[in-house]
Amino acid sequence: MSAPEKEQAEVRTLMAQLQALKAGYADQVRRLRDLDAQVQALEARLAGRTTNQPLPARPAPGQPPQQVARTGDASGTQPIRNAQGSTGEDAKPSRSVEDVLQQEHAVFDRKLTLENGLTYARYDRKQLTLNGFLALDAIFLGNIAVENVESDTLTYNFAARYGLSPRWTLNLDVPYLARRTTYQKGGAGGSAAATAEQKVFGSHIGDASLSVNYRMLPETASRPDTVLTFGVTAPTGRHPYGIDWRVLERDNDQFVRFAVPSEQPTGNGMWTANLGVSMVKTLDPAILFGNIGIAHSLSRDFNDLDNNPDTLNPGRVQLGNVYTLGGGVAFAFNERTSLSLSFNDRINAKARVRPRGGDWNSVIGSDGHAATFNMGVTYALNQHTTLVSLLGIGLTPDAPDVTLSVKIPYTF
């Protein structure tokens, strides 16, 4: 065996020994923490204290007391290995798990992260339209047509995350949407067998948002890591109010049989305030995460509310509140790869409109319930770059049928 081959074999042997020592050390640290927690619980019980008033952390064998003081929090509570990696290098979660938490929660030990993302969403809606009336509550007189609306949306999203301190982060998200929608309607030309079809394309910047994360409670043995998020969304996208419809077919009595919008909206046109809370709990080897939030939009006046190009109908719009909740679990396969399974639900309340000089009226059909099941995989490409993929399956009619997202965050 040549000298280089012997050196390579020696390196492999040393690496194997190093990995074995690391694994043994991590196991010993975990056992020491469990034993220390049991001792503290017994001492607190003997002293008549509750679990909300733990005793100061005890040093592990061979560990100087001042090192324990540095790894504890301000209250003296002994922290466990948490999602943010604040208890030292041995307690820091794997890189793959941190990448998952960056998407679902917040990571505070990264100074600056720039993220480029691309998301594809597919909608397919069919509905039966009845234009007529019922005679004797049994016989329908009028036109019957099957309408189909298919929409493909491609969204590019640029995001910047900046860590202001161990408790604060600042986030900026700017989307750009490109959408193609296909409208189909049966009964074209008065024939029940004929179908009319029209495609509408559009692209524009979406509604940009700015948010801050505040870490209220770091994770301990008895509580999850809790983060409060407050954000504002600006109406930078193209709103849907007053977009003219192009009439493609009319009946002899000038009734509009088939019409499509002249352009595609990319935003809701409202200033929106968002408030949410997310939590993460480490249950080795899994990490559980959940979130709940609410979004409230300010009402706004528009010069035109309807889609008729020949009329002008000014008024005010008030969108309903949006309630969100979700939860999931993440598993780290190794230092670079992880899998996450999650569920997200979004509930929209009804919107209201008020024509100028009139009263508020609820918009029928403006409420919605969109639930999605998501499966994601992250892979650390190198020290600074990660590939994040996410597949979403719609569970309710208001949710996209399928979404596919790919994001590449770069950490400085």
C-alpha positions as CSV (number, residue, x, y, z in Angstrom):
1,M,0.0,0.0,0.0
2,S,1.4,3.4,-1.0
3,A,1.9,6.2,1.4
4,P,-1.1,8.3,0.2
5,E,-3.3,5.3,0.5
6,K,-2.1,4.7,4.1
7,E,-2.8,8.3,5.0
8,Q,-6.3,8.2,3.5
9,A,-7.0,5.0,5.4
10,E,-5.7,6.6,8.6
11,V,-8.0,9.7,8.0
12,R,-11.0,7.4,7.6
13,T,-10.2,5.6,10.8
14,L,-9.8,8.8,12.7
15,M,-13.1,10.2,11.3
16,A,-14.9,7.0,12.3
17,Q,-13.5,7.3,15.8
18,L,-14.5,11.0,15.9
19,Q,-18.1,10.3,14.9
20,A,-18.3,7.5,17.5
21,L,-17.0,9.9,20.2
22,K,-19.5,12.6,19.1
23,A,-22.4,10.2,19.3
24,G,-21.3,9.0,22.7
25,Y,-20.9,12.5,24.0
26,A,-24.3,13.6,22.8
27,D,-25.9,10.5,24.5
28,Q,-24.1,11.3,27.7
29,V,-25.2,14.9,27.6
30,R,-28.8,13.8,27.1
31,R,-28.6,11.4,30.0
32,L,-27.0,14.0,32.3
33,R,-29.9,16.4,31.5
34,D,-32.5,13.9,32.2
35,L,-30.9,13.0,35.6
36,D,-30.4,16.7,36.5
37,A,-34.1,17.4,35.7
38,Q,-35.1,14.5,37.9
39,V,-32.9,15.7,40.8
40,Q,-34.2,19.3,40.5
41,A,-37.8,18.0,40.5
42,L,-37.2,16.0,43.7
43,E,-35.4,18.9,45.4
44,A,-38.2,21.3,44.5
45,R,-40.8,18.9,45.8
46,L,-38.8,18.5,49.1
47,A,-38.5,22.3,49.4
48,G,-42.3,22.8,48.7
49,R,-41.7,24.6,45.4
50,T,-43.8,24.3,42.2
51,T,-42.6,23.6,38.7
52,N,-43.1,27.2,37.9
53,Q,-40.3,28.1,40.4
54,P,-37.4,25.8,39.5
55,L,-34.2,25.7,41.4
56,P,-31.0,27.1,39.8
57,A,-29.4,24.9,37.3
58,R,-26.9,22.3,38.7
59,P,-23.6,21.8,37.0
60,A,-23.1,18.5,35.3
61,P,-20.1,16.4,36.4
62,G,-16.9,18.0,35.0
63,Q,-18.7,21.2,34.0
64,P,-17.7,24.5,35.8
65,P,-20.6,26.4,37.4
66,Q,-19.9,29.6,35.4
67,Q,-20.5,27.6,32.1
68,V,-24.0,26.5,33.4
69,A,-24.8,30.1,34.2
70,R,-24.0,31.1,30.6
71,T,-26.2,28.4,29.1
72,G,-29.3,29.2,31.2
73,D,-31.8,31.9,30.6
74,A,-32.3,35.1,32.7
75,S,-34.7,33.3,35.1
76,G,-32.2,30.6,36.0
77,T,-34.4,27.9,34.3
78,Q,-32.3,25.1,32.7
79,P,-33.1,25.2,29.0
80,I,-33.4,22.1,26.9
81,R,-32.3,21.6,23.3
82,N,-34.6,24.0,21.5
83,A,-35.6,24.9,18.0
84,Q,-33.4,28.0,17.9
85,G,-30.2,26.3,19.1
86,S,-29.7,28.8,22.0
87,T,-28.3,26.3,24.5
88,G,-24.8,25.8,23.0
89,E,-23.3,23.9,20.1
90,D,-24.3,20.5,21.5
91,A,-27.9,21.6,21.7
92,K,-28.1,23.2,18.3
93,P,-30.6,21.4,16.0
94,S,-29.4,20.1,12.7
95,R,-29.1,22.4,9.7
96,S,-32.0,20.6,8.0
97,V,-34.4,21.2,10.9
98,E,-33.4,24.9,11.1
99,D,-34.3,25.2,7.4
100,V,-37.8,23.8,8.0
101,L,-38.3,26.1,11.0
102,Q,-37.3,29.1,8.8
103,Q,-40.3,28.4,6.7
104,E,-42.8,27.5,9.4
105,H,-41.7,29.5,12.5
106,A,-38.7,31.8,12.8
107,V,-34.9,31.3,13.3
108,F,-33.2,34.1,15.3
109,D,-29.5,33.1,15.0
110,R,-29.2,33.9,11.3
111,K,-28.2,37.5,10.6
112,L,-29.4,37.9,7.0
113,T,-31.2,35.4,4.7
114,L,-32.3,36.2,1.1
115,E,-34.8,33.8,-0.4
116,N,-35.9,33.3,-4.0
117,G,-39.1,31.1,-4.4
118,L,-41.2,29.9,-7.3
119,T,-44.7,28.5,-6.7
120,Y,-47.2,26.9,-9.1
121,A,-50.9,26.6,-8.2
122,R,-53.6,24.9,-10.1
123,Y,-57.3,25.6,-9.8
124,D,-60.1,23.8,-11.6
125,R,-63.7,24.7,-10.9
126,K,-66.9,23.4,-12.5
127,Q,-70.3,24.6,-11.8
128,L,-73.8,24.3,-13.1
129,T,-75.5,27.6,-14.1
130,L,-79.3,27.8,-14.3
131,N,-80.7,30.8,-16.1
132,G,-84.4,30.6,-15.8
133,F,-87.1,29.7,-13.2
134,L,-89.1,26.8,-11.9
135,A,-92.7,26.2,-13.0
136,L,-94.8,24.5,-10.4
137,D,-91.7,23.8,-8.4
138,A,-90.8,21.0,-10.7
139,I,-90.3,22.0,-14.3
140,F,-87.3,24.2,-15.2
141,L,-87.8,26.7,-18.0
142,G,-84.7,28.5,-19.3
143,N,-81.1,27.7,-20.2
144,I,-78.8,25.2,-18.6
145,A,-75.0,25.5,-19.1
146,V,-71.9,23.9,-17.6
147,E,-69.2,26.4,-16.8
148,N,-65.5,25.4,-16.2
149,V,-62.8,27.8,-15.0
150,E,-59.2,26.5,-15.0
151,S,-56.5,28.7,-13.6
152,D,-52.7,28.2,-13.6
153,T,-50.7,30.7,-11.4
154,L,-47.0,31.0,-11.3
155,T,-45.7,33.2,-8.4
156,Y,-42.1,34.4,-8.0
157,N,-41.4,35.5,-4.4
158,F,-38.4,37.4,-3.1
159,A,-38.0,37.4,0.6
160,A,-35.4,39.0,3.0
161,R,-35.1,38.0,6.6
162,Y,-32.9,40.1,8.9
163,G,-32.1,39.2,12.5
164,L,-32.2,42.4,14.6
165,S,-31.4,40.6,17.9
166,P,-31.8,37.2,19.6
167,R,-35.5,38.1,20.0
168,W,-36.4,40.2,16.9
169,T,-36.4,39.5,13.2
170,L,-37.6,41.7,10.3
171,N,-39.1,40.1,7.1
172,L,-39.9,41.5,3.7
173,D,-41.9,39.6,1.0
174,V,-42.5,40.8,-2.5
175,P,-44.4,38.5,-4.9
176,Y,-44.8,38.7,-8.7
177,L,-47.7,36.8,-10.3
178,A,-48.3,35.4,-13.8
179,R,-51.7,33.9,-14.4
180,R,-53.5,32.1,-17.2
181,T,-57.2,31.4,-16.8
182,T,-59.3,29.4,-19.2
183,Y,-63.1,30.1,-19.2
184,Q,-65.4,27.5,-20.8
185,K,-69.1,27.7,-21.2
186,G,-71.6,25.2,-22.7
187,G,-74.4,26.1,-25.0
188,A,-72.4,28.3,-27.3
189,G,-74.4,29.8,-30.2
190,G,-77.6,28.3,-28.6
191,S,-76.5,24.7,-29.2
192,A,-76.4,22.4,-26.2
193,A,-73.6,20.4,-27.7
194,A,-71.3,23.4,-28.4
195,T,-68.7,24.8,-25.9
196,A,-67.1,28.2,-26.0
197,E,-63.7,28.8,-24.6
198,Q,-61.6,31.9,-23.9
199,K,-58.1,32.3,-22.3
200,V,-57.1,35.4,-20.4
201,F,-53.4,36.1,-19.5
202,G,-52.0,38.6,-17.0
203,S,-48.9,39.3,-14.9
204,H,-48.1,42.0,-12.4
205,I,-46.5,42.5,-9.0
206,G,-48.6,41.2,-6.1
207,D,-49.3,42.6,-2.6
208,A,-46.0,43.1,-0.7
209,S,-45.8,42.6,3.0
210,L,-43.5,43.7,5.9
211,S,-43.5,41.8,9.2
212,V,-41.6,41.5,12.4
213,N,-41.1,38.4,14.7
214,Y,-40.8,38.7,18.4
215,R,-39.7,35.8,20.5
216,M,-41.9,35.9,23.6
217,L,-40.9,32.7,25.3
218,P,-37.8,30.6,24.6
219,E,-38.3,26.8,24.8
220,T,-37.8,25.0,28.1
221,A,-38.7,21.5,29.3
222,S,-42.3,22.6,30.1
223,R,-43.2,25.1,27.3
224,P,-42.7,25.5,23.6
225,D,-40.7,28.2,21.8
226,T,-43.3,30.9,21.2
227,V,-43.0,33.7,18.6
228,L,-45.4,36.6,18.0
229,T,-45.6,37.9,14.4
230,F,-47.1,41.3,13.4
231,G,-47.2,42.3,9.7
232,V,-48.7,44.8,7.2
233,T,-49.6,44.0,3.6
234,A,-49.7,46.9,1.1
235,P,-52.0,47.0,-1.9
236,T,-49.2,47.0,-4.5
237,G,-50.9,44.4,-6.7
238,R,-53.7,45.0,-9.3
239,H,-57.0,45.0,-7.5
240,P,-60.1,43.1,-9.0
241,Y,-62.6,46.0,-8.6
242,G,-63.8,47.7,-11.8
243,I,-62.0,45.3,-14.2
244,D,-64.1,45.4,-17.4
245,W,-65.5,42.2,-18.8
246,R,-65.3,41.4,-22.5
247,V,-68.7,40.2,-23.8
248,L,-68.2,37.3,-26.2
249,E,-71.8,36.2,-26.8
250,R,-75.2,37.7,-26.3
251,D,-78.7,36.4,-26.8
252,N,-81.2,38.0,-29.2
253,D,-82.6,39.9,-26.2
254,Q,-79.1,41.3,-25.5
255,F,-78.7,39.0,-22.4
256,V,-75.0,38.4,-21.8
257,R,-74.4,34.7,-22.3
258,F,-70.6,34.5,-22.1
259,A,-68.2,37.2,-20.8
260,V,-64.7,37.1,-19.4
261,P,-62.5,39.7,-17.6
262,S,-60.2,41.8,-19.7
263,E,-57.3,41.3,-17.3
264,Q,-56.3,39.3,-14.2
265,P,-56.0,40.7,-10.7
266,T,-52.9,40.1,-8.6
267,G,-53.9,41.6,-5.2
268,N,-57.0,42.5,-3.1
269,G,-56.4,46.2,-3.2
270,M,-56.5,46.6,0.6
271,W,-54.2,47.6,3.4
272,T,-54.1,44.5,5.7
273,A,-52.8,44.0,9.2
274,N,-51.7,40.5,10.2
275,L,-51.3,39.1,13.7
276,G,-50.2,35.6,14.5
277,V,-48.6,33.3,17.0
278,S,-46.4,30.3,16.2
279,M,-45.0,27.6,18.6
280,V,-42.4,24.9,18.3
281,K,-41.7,22.0,20.7
282,T,-38.7,19.7,20.4
283,L,-39.6,16.0,21.1
284,D,-36.4,14.3,19.9
285,P,-36.2,13.1,17.2
286,A,-39.2,15.1,16.0
287,I,-40.1,18.8,16.2
288,L,-43.8,19.8,16.5
289,F,-44.9,23.2,15.2
290,G,-48.2,25.1,15.1
291,N,-49.6,28.5,14.3
292,I,-52.7,30.6,14.5
293,G,-53.4,34.0,13.1
294,I,-55.9,36.7,11.9
295,A,-55.8,39.3,9.1
296,H,-57.9,42.4,9.1
297,S,-58.3,44.6,6.0
298,L,-59.2,48.2,6.1
299,S,-62.2,49.3,4.0
300,R,-61.4,51.4,0.9
301,D,-63.3,53.4,-1.7
302,F,-63.0,52.5,-5.4
303,N,-64.2,54.5,-8.5
304,D,-65.9,51.5,-9.9
305,L,-67.1,48.2,-8.4
306,D,-68.9,46.4,-11.3
307,N,-67.5,44.9,-14.4
308,N,-69.7,46.6,-17.0
309,P,-67.5,48.8,-19.2
310,D,-70.5,51.0,-20.1
311,T,-71.4,52.0,-16.5
312,L,-69.5,53.5,-13.5
313,N,-70.5,52.3,-10.0
314,P,-68.3,53.9,-7.3
315,G,-68.5,52.5,-3.7
316,R,-66.6,51.2,-0.7
317,V,-65.4,47.6,-0.1
318,Q,-64.8,45.9,3.3
319,L,-63.2,42.5,3.1
320,G,-64.0,39.9,5.8
321,N,-61.4,38.9,8.3
322,V,-59.2,35.9,7.4
323,Y,-58.5,33.3,10.1
324,T,-55.5,30.9,9.7
325,L,-54.4,27.9,11.6
326,G,-51.9,25.1,11.0
327,G,-49.6,22.6,12.5
328,G,-47.2,19.9,11.6
329,V,-44.1,17.8,12.4
330,A,-40.6,17.8,11.1
331,F,-38.1,15.0,11.1
332,A,-34.4,15.2,10.3
333,F,-33.0,12.3,8.3
334,N,-29.5,13.6,8.7
335,E,-27.6,16.9,9.0
336,R,-28.6,18.0,5.5
337,T,-32.0,16.5,4.8
338,S,-35.3,16.7,6.6
339,L,-39.0,15.9,5.9
340,S,-42.0,18.0,7.1
341,L,-45.7,17.2,7.1
342,S,-48.2,19.9,7.9
343,F,-51.8,21.1,7.6
344,N,-52.9,24.6,6.9
345,D,-56.4,26.0,7.0
346,R,-57.6,29.5,5.9
347,I,-61.1,30.7,6.6
348,N,-62.4,33.9,4.9
349,A,-65.4,35.8,6.3
350,K,-67.9,37.4,3.9
351,A,-67.0,40.7,2.3
352,R,-69.3,43.7,2.2
353,V,-69.8,46.5,-0.4
354,R,-71.5,49.9,-0.1
355,P,-72.4,51.8,-3.2
356,R,-72.0,55.5,-2.9
357,G,-75.0,56.9,-1.1
358,G,-76.3,53.4,-0.3
359,D,-76.1,50.8,2.5
360,W,-73.7,48.0,3.3
361,N,-74.6,44.7,1.6
362,S,-72.9,41.3,2.1
363,V,-71.4,39.7,-1.0
364,I,-72.8,36.2,-1.5
365,G,-70.1,33.7,-2.2
366,S,-67.3,35.9,-0.9
367,D,-66.6,33.6,2.1
368,G,-64.4,30.6,1.8
369,H,-62.7,27.7,3.5
370,A,-59.3,26.6,2.1
371,A,-57.6,23.6,3.8
372,T,-54.4,22.2,2.5
373,F,-52.2,19.2,3.4
374,N,-48.5,19.8,2.7
375,M,-45.4,17.6,2.5
376,G,-42.0,19.3,2.2
377,V,-38.4,18.2,1.9
378,T,-35.3,20.4,2.6
379,Y,-31.8,19.7,1.5
380,A,-28.7,21.8,2.4
381,L,-26.8,22.3,-0.8
382,N,-23.8,23.9,1.0
383,Q,-22.9,25.9,4.1
384,H,-25.0,28.9,3.0
385,T,-27.6,27.6,0.5
386,T,-30.6,25.3,1.0
387,L,-33.2,23.8,-1.4
388,V,-36.7,23.8,0.1
389,S,-39.5,21.9,-1.8
390,L,-43.2,21.8,-0.8
391,L,-46.1,19.9,-2.3
392,G,-49.6,21.0,-1.3
393,I,-52.9,19.1,-1.9
394,G,-56.2,20.9,-1.6
395,L,-58.7,19.4,0.8
396,T,-61.6,21.7,0.3
397,P,-63.2,23.2,-2.9
398,D,-61.9,26.7,-2.1
399,A,-58.3,25.5,-1.9
400,P,-56.0,25.1,-4.9
401,D,-56.1,21.6,-6.3
402,V,-52.4,21.3,-6.1
403,T,-49.4,23.6,-5.3
404,L,-45.8,23.0,-5.9
405,S,-43.2,25.3,-4.4
406,V,-39.4,25.5,-4.6
407,K,-37.5,28.0,-2.5
408,I,-33.7,28.6,-2.2
409,P,-32.8,30.6,0.9
410,Y,-29.2,31.9,1.1
411,T,-27.8,32.7,4.5
412,F,-25.0,35.2,5.1
